[in-house]
C-alpha cells in the first residue's frame, strides 16, 4: 500500500500575525494524532523566498497518511470537521495537493 501525502495551502482573508497563529494552533490541535497519520507538519510561508515559481500562501499543512483508507477516514473525522468550522470563514483560498508516495 502506498502512503498518501496530503498538502494543504491556505491563503487567508485576514493574514495578520494573530490570524496566522490561530490557524497554525488549530492545525496542531485538531489535525495531528489521527489514526494512520505517520507524518505531520504545519508552518508559515517563508516570505523571503519570493521567486517567480513560489506559490503565495499564508499557512501550509503537510500530513502523511499510512494509506489512502486512513486519509479517507480523516476527511470525515469529528476533529477535522471541527477544525474546518472554526477556521473556514477566514479562508480566501484553500489548495489541496494529494499524492501517492513512492519509496
C-alpha positions in Angstrom: 0.0 0.0 0.0 1.3 3.5 -0.9 1.4 6.2 1.6 -0.6 9.3 0.8 0.8 12.8 1.2 -1.9 15.5 1.9 -0.6 19.0 1.4 -2.9 22.0 2.0 -2.1 25.6 1.3 -4.2 28.3 3.0 -4.5 31.9 1.9 -6.3 34.0 4.5 -8.7 36.9 4.2 -7.1 38.3 7.3 -3.5 37.2 7.3 -2.4 39.2 10.3 0.1 37.5 12.6 -2.7 36.7 15.1 -4.9 35.1 12.4 -1.9 33.0 11.1 -1.1 32.0 14.7 -4.7 30.9 15.2 -4.7 28.8 12.1 -1.4 27.1 12.9 -2.5 26.4 16.5 -5.8 24.9 15.4 -3.9 22.7 12.8 -1.8 21.4 15.7 -4.7 20.9 18.0 -7.2 19.3 15.6 -5.3 17.7 12.7 -2.4 15.9 14.3 -2.6 12.5 16.0 -5.4 11.0 13.8 -5.2 7.2 13.3 -3.0 6.5 10.3 -1.0 9.8 10.4 2.7 8.9 10.2 4.0 12.5 9.5 2.6 15.9 10.3 3.9 19.5 10.0 2.4 22.9 9.7 4.1 26.3 9.0 4.1 29.8 7.7 5.3 30.8 4.2 8.9 32.0 4.1 8.3 35.4 2.6 12.0 35.9 1.8 11.7 33.2 -0.8 10.0 35.2 -3.5 11.0 33.8 -6.8 8.5 33.7 -9.8 7.9 29.9 -9.1 7.0 30.4 -5.5 3.3 30.0 -4.8 1.9 32.6 -2.4 0.0 31.4 0.6 -0.1 32.1 4.4 0.0 28.7 6.0 0.9 25.2 4.8 -0.2 21.9 6.3 1.5 18.6 5.5 0.0 15.3 6.6 1.4 11.9 5.6 -1.1 9.0 5.9 -0.2 5.4 6.2 -2.5 4.8 3.2 -5.5 6.1 1.2 -8.0 4.4 3.6 -6.8 6.3 6.7 -6.8 9.6 4.7 -10.5 8.9 3.7 -11.5 8.3 7.4 -9.7 11.5 8.4 -11.8 13.6 6.0 -14.9 12.9 8.0 -13.4 12.7 11.5 -15.1 14.9 14.0 -11.9 16.8 14.9 -11.2 17.5 11.3 -14.7 18.8 10.7 -14.4 21.0 13.9 -11.2 22.5 12.5 -13.0 23.4 9.3 -15.9 25.0 11.2 -13.5 27.0 13.4 -11.4 28.4 10.6 -13.2 28.4 7.2 -14.7 31.9 7.5 -11.1 33.3 7.2 -10.1 31.3 4.2 -9.7 33.2 0.9 -8.4 30.1 -0.9 -7.5 26.5 0.0 -5.4 24.5 -2.3 -5.0 20.7 -1.7 -2.4 18.6 -3.3 -2.7 14.8 -2.6 -0.2 12.3 -3.9 0.7 8.7 -3.6 4.3 8.4 -2.3 6.8 6.0 -3.9 9.7 4.5 -2.0 
